[in-house]
Amino acid sequence: MITLKTTRELSLMRDAGRIAAQALLRVGEAVKPGVTTAQLEQVARAYIQSCGAAPTFLGYNDFPAGACISVNEEVIHGIPSKRRVLREGDIVSVDLGATYKGYVGDTAYTFAVGKLSELSQKLCETAREALYAAIPCAAPGEKIGDISAAVQSCCEARGFSLVREYTGHGVGRSMHEDPCVPNVGTAGKGVKLRAGMTLAIEPMVCAGKPQIRVLEDKWTVATRDGKRAAHYEHTVAVTNNGPVILTLAEG
C-alpha cells in the first residue's frame, strides 16, 4: 500500500534526511587510504545518535551495523569490518539511514579513495548523473517507469549496466514501503505518481555485466564478474511544486 505524506510528515522526513545527509558528509570527510570500513561506520553511527536519531539500518532484518559500506565490486549491503582497509584508487559506496521522530531519511554516495582510474571516475560520474536525471521525473502525473527509463538511458548510453534484482522503493515511517522503483523500465508505464509520495531513488550501476552474487556473509551483494559498481541515492518527495530532495545536508 502506498502511503501519502502530509505537509507535517514531509517536514519530519526532511529533518531525518538532513541528519542522514550530514552523517554521509562526515563519512566522506573520513574516507582516505588506511581507514577501515568499520571506522567509517562508527563516524556515521556516532553522528546520527548525537542528533537524537537512530541508525535505521542497525538491526534491520538483523543487519549488524549502522551503515552499509561496499567497496569496489561490492554493489550494496557490505558489512563494515575492521579488516577491510581502504586503498588508494578504491571506490567505497556508503548507504545509510537516520530515523528521527518516527520517520526515515535514506541516502547513499560512492566516494573516491584518492585518485581514481578513468573508468572508475566515469562510472561514479554516470551513476550520480543518472540519479539527478531521474529526480525531475518524480512529479505528479508521471509514472514510476519514467524514473526507471531516465536512469537506464543515462547509464546504458555510456556503456554501463544496471542491477535488476534490487531497486529503489518508497520510504517514510518504514525504510522500505511501496512502491518499488526499478532502475530499468519503460517511460509511461507503472504506478502513477501523486503528491505526498516519498521515494528512495537509487541507481546501482555496474562497470561490467549486471549479474550479481551474494557473498558468504549472506548480506554483501557483489558483481559476478568482479568489476566495479557505484551506488547513489536520495529520498525524494513528490509535491505539487515538483520533486523535493529530502536528503540534503543543508536546507
C-alpha positions in Angstrom: 0.0 0.0 0.0 1.3 3.4 -0.9 1.2 6.0 1.9 0.8 9.7 1.0 2.6 12.0 3.5 1.1 15.2 4.9 3.0 18.5 5.0 3.9 17.8 8.6 5.2 14.4 7.8 7.3 15.7 4.9 8.8 18.2 7.3 9.8 15.4 9.7 11.2 13.4 6.8 13.3 16.4 5.8 14.7 16.6 9.3 15.5 12.9 9.2 17.0 13.3 5.7 19.2 16.2 6.8 20.7 14.1 9.6 21.4 11.2 7.2 22.9 13.6 4.7 25.1 15.2 7.3 26.2 11.8 8.5 27.1 10.9 5.0 29.1 14.1 4.6 31.1 13.3 7.7 31.8 9.8 6.4 33.1 11.3 3.2 35.5 13.5 5.0 36.9 10.5 6.8 37.4 8.4 3.6 41.2 8.0 2.9 43.7 5.2 2.3 44.3 3.3 5.5 40.9 3.8 7.0 38.8 0.7 7.7 35.1 0.4 6.7 34.4 -0.2 10.5 35.8 3.2 11.3 33.6 4.8 8.7 30.5 3.1 10.1 31.4 4.5 13.6 31.6 8.0 12.2 28.1 7.6 10.7 26.6 6.0 13.8 28.1 8.5 16.3 26.8 11.5 14.3 23.3 10.1 13.8 22.9 9.2 17.5 24.3 12.6 18.5 21.3 14.2 16.8 18.8 12.2 18.8 18.1 9.9 15.8 18.7 6.2 15.3 20.7 4.5 12.6 17.9 2.9 10.6 20.0 0.0 9.3 21.2 -1.2 12.7 19.3 -4.4 13.4 17.1 -4.0 10.3 16.4 -7.7 9.4 19.3 -8.4 11.8 21.8 -6.3 9.8 24.8 -5.9 12.2 25.8 -2.3 11.5 24.5 1.3 11.2 25.5 1.7 7.6 26.1 -0.5 4.5 29.7 0.1 3.2 30.6 -1.6 -0.1 34.0 -1.5 -1.7 34.8 -1.8 -5.4 33.0 -4.8 -6.9 30.6 -4.8 -3.9 27.3 -3.2 -5.0 25.3 -2.9 -1.8 24.8 -4.2 1.7 28.5 -4.5 2.6 29.1 -5.2 6.3 31.7 -2.8 7.8 34.8 -4.6 9.0 37.9 -3.8 11.0 39.8 -6.0 8.4 38.6 -4.1 5.3 41.2 -1.4 4.8 40.7 1.2 2.1 43.4 1.6 -0.5 44.4 4.3 -3.0 42.1 4.1 -6.1 39.3 2.2 -4.4 35.7 3.3 -4.6 33.5 3.0 -1.5 29.7 3.1 -1.5 28.1 4.2 1.8 24.4 3.7 2.2 22.8 4.8 5.4 19.6 6.0 7.0 18.5 8.0 10.0 15.2 7.5 11.8 14.1 10.7 13.5 10.8 11.2 15.3 9.5 8.1 13.6 10.5 8.9 10.0 13.4 7.7 7.8 15.9 9.6 5.6 17.7 7.2 3.3 20.7 8.2 1.2 23.9 6.8 -0.4 27.0 8.1 -2.1 30.1 6.5 -3.7 33.3 8.1 -2.6 36.7 8.0 -4.3 39.7 6.9 -2.2 42.4 9.1 -3.5 42.8 9.3 -7.3 40.7 7.0 -9.4 41.2 5.3 -12.7 39.5 6.9 -15.7 36.9 4.1 -15.8 36.1 4.3 -12.1 35.7 8.0 -12.4 33.4 7.7 -15.3 31.4 5.0 -13.5 30.8 7.2 -10.5 30.0 10.3 -12.5 27.5 8.3 -14.6 25.7 6.8 -11.6 25.4 10.2 -10.0 24.2 11.8 -13.2 21.6 9.0 -13.6 20.2 9.8 -10.1 19.9 13.5 -11.0 18.4 12.7 -14.4 15.7 10.6 -12.7 14.7 13.0 -9.9 12.9 15.5 -12.2 10.6 12.6 -13.1 9.3 12.4 -9.5 6.3 14.7 -10.2 2.6 14.3 -10.0 1.1 12.6 -13.1 4.4 11.0 -14.1 4.9 7.2 -13.8 7.4 5.1 -12.0 8.6 3.9 -15.4 9.6 7.5 -16.2 12.1 7.4 -13.3 13.3 3.9 -14.4 13.8 4.9 -18.0 15.7 8.0 -17.1 18.2 6.0 -15.1 18.5 3.3 -17.7 19.0 5.6 -20.7 21.7 7.6 -18.9 23.7 4.6 -17.9 23.4 2.4 -20.9 24.2 5.2 -23.3 27.7 5.3 -21.6 28.2 1.6 -21.7 27.3 0.7 -18.2 24.7 -1.8 -16.9 22.2 -1.8 -14.0 21.4 -4.3 -11.3 17.9 -5.7 -11.8 17.4 -7.7 -8.6 17.5 -4.7 -6.2 15.6 -1.4 -6.7 14.6 1.9 -5.2 11.5 2.0 -3.0 9.0 4.0 -1.1 10.2 5.3 2.3 8.6 7.0 5.2 7.8 5.5 8.6 9.5 2.4 7.4 12.7 2.2 5.4 11.0 0.1 2.7 7.5 1.0 1.6 5.6 0.7 -1.6 6.1 1.3 -4.5 9.1 -0.4 -6.0 11.3 1.9 -8.0 13.3 -0.1 -10.6 16.4 1.3 -12.3 15.3 -0.3 -15.6 11.9 0.3 -17.2 9.7 1.9 -19.8 8.6 5.5 -19.7 4.8 5.9 -19.3 4.5 2.6 -17.5 3.9 1.7 -13.9 2.4 3.4 -10.9 1.2 6.9 -11.4 2.9 9.4 -9.1 0.8 11.5 -6.7 1.7 14.4 -4.4 2.7 13.1 -1.0 4.6 10.0 -2.2 8.2 9.7 -1.0 10.6 7.7 -3.0 14.2 6.4 -2.5 15.7 6.6 -6.0 19.0 4.7 -6.1 20.8 3.7 -9.3 23.1 0.7 -8.8 25.5 0.9 -11.8 27.9 -1.8 -12.9 31.1 -1.2 -15.0 30.7 -4.7 -16.5 27.7 -7.1 -16.7 24.7 -6.7 -14.4 24.7 -10.2 -12.9 25.3 -10.3 -9.1 26.0 -12.7 -6.3 25.5 -12.7 -2.6 28.7 -13.3 -0.6 29.1 -15.9 2.2 28.1 -13.3 4.9 24.6 -13.5 3.4 24.4 -9.7 3.1 27.0 -8.3 0.7 25.9 -8.2 -2.9 28.8 -8.1 -5.4 29.1 -8.1 -9.2 29.5 -11.7 -10.5 32.3 -10.6 -13.0 34.3 -8.8 -10.3 34.0 -5.4 -12.0 33.2 -2.3 -10.0 29.9 -0.8 -9.2 28.7 2.6 -7.9 25.6 3.5 -5.9 23.9 6.8 -5.3 20.6 7.5 -3.6 18.3 10.4 -2.4 15.0 10.3 -0.7 12.6 12.5 -2.9 9.2 13.8 -2.2 6.6 14.1 -5.0 4.9 17.5 -4.5 2.6 19.8 -6.5 5.6 22.2 -6.8 7.8 19.5 -8.2 10.3 17.0 -6.8 11.9 17.9 -3.5 15.1 16.2 -2.3 14.7 15.4 1.4 18.2 14.1 2.0 20.2 17.3 1.6 22.8 18.3 4.2 21.5 21.9 4.2 18.1 23.5 3.8 
